[in-house]
Amino acid sequence: MKLAPHLHRLGNDLVASYLIDLPEGITLVDAGLPGHWNDLQRELEAIGRPVSDVRGLVLTHGDSDHIGFAERLRQETGVPVFIHSADAHRVRTGEKPKTPMGPARIGPVLSFFAYGLRKNAMRTRYVQDVVEVADGDVLELPGAPVVIGMPGHSPGSIAVHVPAVDAVFVGDALTTRHVLTGREGAQPAPFTDEPAEAMASLDRLAEVSASWVLPGHGAPWRGSPADIAAAVRAT
């Protein structure tokens, strides 16, 4: 799905990842679920680019619904996978603390898990070799992605700012569709390790200049990071 020139979304409002298509190559942000591999192939075909044009995959954090096709891409093509050092263990092993489920409604929960089954969520492969990054790094990838530390949802959660497409990719630092309740609009994401820390990290997001804020779950936000940060805090 094309959002804007050079900016594409894979997946849907339940689980999304992103593709940045520039003349010098392609940068991916997050890898959704394993079945999104087919979505990636279709999007590449639609824009007339081979998978060999992918230069790197940046993960916003190490949770299973963001790393879906990462290991397959790495093994089959040699594309490097970047993640914050604080989530490197999580992405390699799947180990994470248990968090309270919080509010939920049966319909949205069933829809989320049914979609996961259709997209082979039970077959997630953890990523065995990653390139560790840190807050403030500018990656040598198409679009020169900037790493912004956003701890809270996980210790190594990041936002990825790509000025070339006027967008910031936020993973689960916030959501615009709660996967457990179906509630739409800017709000905190469920399954967050440290909710208070995640809320404090919104200060970092509010400082970013961009016209798109793109979460891992929910509709794209067309507006400023400062506005969506304020909207999350107002919930």
C-alpha positions as CSV (number, residue, x, y, z in Angstrom):
1,M,0.0,0.0,0.0
2,K,1.5,3.3,-1.1
3,L,1.1,6.1,1.5
4,A,3.1,8.8,-0.2
5,P,6.0,9.1,-2.7
6,H,8.7,6.5,-1.7
7,L,6.7,5.4,1.4
8,H,4.7,2.1,1.6
9,R,3.0,0.1,4.2
10,L,2.9,-3.7,4.4
11,G,0.1,-5.5,6.3
12,N,-2.9,-3.5,7.7
13,D,-4.2,-1.8,10.8
14,L,-3.8,-5.0,12.8
15,V,-0.1,-5.5,12.1
16,A,2.0,-3.2,9.9
17,S,5.5,-2.7,8.7
18,Y,7.0,-0.2,6.2
19,L,9.1,0.1,3.1
20,I,11.0,3.1,2.0
21,D,11.7,3.1,-1.7
22,L,14.5,5.4,-2.8
23,P,16.8,5.5,-5.9
24,E,19.8,4.3,-3.9
25,G,17.9,1.3,-2.5
26,I,15.2,0.2,0.0
27,T,15.0,0.4,3.8
28,L,12.5,-1.7,5.7
29,V,11.2,-0.8,9.1
30,D,9.9,-3.8,11.0
31,A,9.0,-7.2,9.6
32,G,5.4,-7.9,10.8
33,L,4.5,-11.5,10.9
34,P,6.1,-14.4,8.9
35,G,3.3,-14.4,6.4
36,H,4.0,-10.8,5.5
37,W,6.9,-12.1,3.5
38,N,4.3,-12.5,0.7
39,D,3.1,-8.9,1.2
40,L,6.7,-7.8,0.8
41,Q,7.1,-9.7,-2.4
42,R,3.9,-8.2,-3.8
43,E,4.9,-4.7,-2.9
44,L,8.3,-5.0,-4.5
45,E,6.7,-6.4,-7.6
46,A,4.3,-3.5,-7.7
47,I,7.1,-0.9,-7.6
48,G,9.3,-2.8,-9.9
49,R,12.2,-3.4,-7.5
50,P,13.9,-6.8,-6.8
51,V,14.5,-8.0,-3.2
52,S,18.2,-7.4,-3.9
53,D,17.5,-3.7,-3.7
54,V,16.7,-4.0,0.1
55,R,19.7,-2.6,1.9
56,G,18.6,-3.1,5.5
57,L,15.8,-3.9,7.9
58,V,15.5,-1.7,11.1
59,L,13.4,-3.2,13.9
60,T,11.7,-0.9,16.3
61,H,11.9,-3.5,19.0
62,G,12.2,-7.3,19.4
63,D,8.6,-8.5,19.9
64,S,7.4,-11.4,17.7
65,D,4.8,-9.4,15.8
66,H,7.5,-7.1,14.5
67,I,10.2,-9.6,13.5
68,G,8.1,-11.9,11.4
69,F,10.1,-12.3,8.1
70,A,13.4,-10.8,9.5
71,E,15.4,-14.0,9.8
72,R,14.2,-15.3,6.5
73,L,15.2,-12.1,4.8
74,R,18.6,-12.2,6.5
75,Q,19.3,-15.8,5.7
76,E,18.1,-15.7,2.1
77,T,19.5,-12.4,1.0
78,G,22.2,-11.4,3.6
79,V,20.3,-8.2,4.4
80,P,21.5,-6.8,7.8
81,V,18.9,-6.5,10.6
82,F,19.3,-3.6,13.0
83,I,18.0,-3.4,16.5
84,H,18.8,-1.4,19.7
85,S,21.3,-3.3,21.9
86,A,18.8,-3.4,24.8
87,D,16.5,-5.6,22.7
88,A,19.1,-7.8,21.1
89,H,18.6,-10.6,23.5
90,R,14.8,-10.4,23.1
91,V,15.1,-10.6,19.3
92,R,17.4,-13.6,19.4
93,T,15.5,-15.6,22.0
94,G,11.9,-14.3,22.4
95,E,12.5,-14.0,26.1
96,K,10.5,-11.1,27.7
97,P,8.8,-10.3,30.9
98,K,5.1,-11.1,31.4
99,T,3.0,-8.0,31.3
100,P,-0.7,-7.6,32.4
101,M,-3.1,-8.1,29.6
102,G,-5.2,-5.0,30.5
103,P,-8.6,-4.2,29.0
104,A,-9.8,-6.5,26.2
105,R,-12.9,-7.3,24.2
106,I,-13.5,-10.8,22.9
107,G,-14.2,-9.7,19.2
108,P,-11.0,-7.7,18.7
109,V,-8.9,-10.2,20.5
110,L,-10.2,-13.1,18.4
111,S,-9.6,-11.0,15.2
112,F,-6.1,-10.2,16.2
113,F,-5.2,-13.8,17.0
114,A,-7.0,-15.1,13.9
115,Y,-5.0,-12.7,11.7
116,G,-1.9,-13.9,13.4
117,L,-2.7,-17.5,12.6
118,R,-3.4,-16.6,8.9
119,K,0.0,-14.9,8.8
120,N,1.9,-17.8,10.4
121,A,2.6,-16.1,13.7
122,M,3.2,-19.5,15.4
123,R,6.1,-20.0,13.0
124,T,8.1,-16.9,14.0
125,R,11.9,-17.4,13.7
126,Y,14.1,-15.4,16.0
127,V,16.9,-13.4,14.5
128,Q,20.3,-15.1,15.0
129,D,22.5,-12.3,13.8
130,V,21.8,-8.6,14.3
131,V,23.6,-5.2,14.1
132,E,23.1,-3.5,17.4
133,V,22.4,0.3,17.4
134,A,22.0,3.0,20.0
135,D,20.1,6.2,20.5
136,G,21.3,8.9,18.1
137,D,22.8,6.7,15.5
138,V,22.3,7.6,11.9
139,L,22.3,4.4,9.9
140,E,24.1,4.1,6.5
141,L,20.9,3.0,4.8
142,P,18.7,4.6,2.2
143,G,17.0,7.6,3.7
144,A,19.7,7.8,6.5
145,P,17.4,6.6,9.3
146,V,17.9,8.2,12.7
147,V,17.6,6.1,15.8
148,I,15.6,7.7,18.6
149,G,15.5,5.8,21.9
150,M,11.9,5.2,23.2
151,P,12.3,2.8,26.1
152,G,9.2,1.7,27.9
153,H,7.3,-0.8,25.7
154,S,10.6,-2.7,25.8
155,P,14.0,-1.6,27.0
156,G,15.3,-1.2,23.4
157,S,12.2,0.3,21.8
158,I,13.1,2.9,19.3
159,A,11.5,5.3,16.9
160,V,13.0,5.6,13.4
161,H,13.0,9.0,11.9
162,V,13.5,9.2,8.1
163,P,13.5,12.8,7.0
164,A,13.7,11.8,3.3
165,V,10.1,10.6,3.5
166,D,9.0,13.1,6.2
167,A,8.1,10.2,8.5
168,V,8.8,8.7,11.9
169,F,8.1,5.0,12.6
170,V,7.2,4.3,16.2
171,G,6.6,0.6,16.5
172,D,4.7,0.1,19.8
173,A,5.8,3.3,21.5
174,L,2.1,4.2,20.9
175,T,-0.8,2.8,18.9
176,T,-3.7,4.1,16.9
177,R,-5.7,0.9,17.2
178,H,-5.7,-1.2,20.4
179,V,-5.4,-4.8,19.3
180,L,-7.2,-6.1,22.4
181,T,-10.1,-3.6,22.6
182,G,-10.5,-2.4,19.0
183,R,-10.5,1.2,20.2
184,E,-9.2,3.5,17.5
185,G,-7.2,6.7,18.0
186,A,-3.9,7.6,19.6
187,Q,-3.3,5.8,22.8
188,P,-0.8,3.8,24.8
189,A,0.0,0.3,23.3
190,P,-0.8,-2.8,25.3
191,F,1.8,-5.4,26.5
192,T,4.1,-2.6,27.5
193,D,6.9,-3.5,29.9
194,E,7.1,-0.1,31.7
195,P,4.0,2.1,31.0
196,A,5.3,5.1,32.9
197,E,8.6,5.0,31.1
198,A,6.8,4.6,27.7
199,M,4.8,7.7,28.5
200,A,7.9,9.7,29.5
201,S,9.5,8.6,26.2
202,L,6.8,10.5,24.3
203,D,8.8,13.7,25.1
204,R,11.5,12.4,22.7
205,L,8.9,11.8,20.0
206,A,7.4,15.3,20.4
207,E,10.7,16.9,19.4
208,V,10.8,15.2,16.0
209,S,9.7,17.1,12.8
210,A,7.7,14.9,10.5
211,S,4.3,14.8,8.7
212,W,3.7,11.1,9.2
213,V,3.7,9.1,12.4
214,L,3.6,5.4,11.6
215,P,2.8,2.8,14.3
216,G,3.1,-1.0,14.2
217,H,-0.7,-1.3,14.9
218,G,-3.4,1.0,13.7
219,A,-3.9,3.6,11.0
220,P,-1.1,5.9,9.9
221,W,-1.2,9.3,11.6
222,R,-1.0,12.2,9.2
223,G,0.1,15.0,11.5
224,S,2.9,16.1,13.8
225,P,4.6,13.8,16.4
226,A,4.0,16.5,19.0
227,D,0.2,16.3,18.3
228,I,0.1,12.6,18.6
229,A,2.2,12.6,21.7
230,A,-0.3,15.0,23.3
231,A,-3.2,12.9,22.1
232,V,-1.8,9.8,23.7
233,R,-1.2,11.6,27.0
234,A,-4.8,12.9,26.9
235,T,-6.3,9.4,26.9
